[in-house]
Amino acid sequence: MSRDLRKYASQTTTRLILGGLILLLAVGAVLIYFNYGIGAAVMGILCILGGLVPILLIILVLNLMEWIVRKEIDE
């Protein structure tokens, strides 16, 4: 059995980021709900998700560029 530490580190980083985002959305929505009501909580979630769209687009473009480079190197 071989150990791929880079793959492990990548998986750990991905899981930590996803866990942080889930915590941000869940805890943030609950706190907004308790203080301001359901309408504000929904708007808060929409604003958080709207703020994540540019970050996700950047990640998508970088992954696409990496895929293209790896494809060219393999040929």
N, C-alpha and C positions, 0 to 999 in steps of 0.2 A: 504494500500500500504506500503510495507516494503522497507527500504533503505538498500542496500547492499553496504557499503562504500568501501569494499575491491574490489568488482567487478568494481565499479566506478573508483577507483584509478588505477586498472589494465587497464581498457579501456582507461583512460586518458594517461597513460604512453605509451601504444601501439600507440595511435594516435599521440602523440608528437614525438615519435621515427620515425614513418612513415613519418610524415610531415617534420622532419629534413632531412631524407634521400632523400625525393623528392626535397627539397630545395637544398641540396648538389648537386644532379645530375643535376637539371635544371639550377641553377645559375652557377654552375661550368662549365657545357657544354657551356652555352651561353658566359661566359667570355672567355673560351678557344677559342671558335669559333671566337669571335671578334678580339682576339689578334693573333691567329695562323692559323685559317682556319678550314674547315670542317673535314679534315683528323685527325688533332690533337684533335678536339673535340670528335670524335668517339673513338680515342685511349684513351682519358682521361676517357670517360664513361666506356670503357672496363676495364681500370685499377682500377677505383673505384669499379666496380662490382666484379672484381677479388679479391680485398682486402676485400670485404664483405663476400666472400665465406667461409673463415675459421670461421668468427664470426657467420654466419648462421648455419654452421655445429655444432658449440659448443652449440648454442641455441637449435638446434634440438636434440642433444644428451641429454641435460639437461631436456628438455620436455619429452623425451622418458623415462628417468630414473624416473621422477616425476610420469608419467602415470603408470609405473610398480609398484612403491611404493604404490600409491593410490589403485591400483587394489589388491595388496596383503593385504593392511589394511582392505579393504572392505570385503574380504573373511573370 
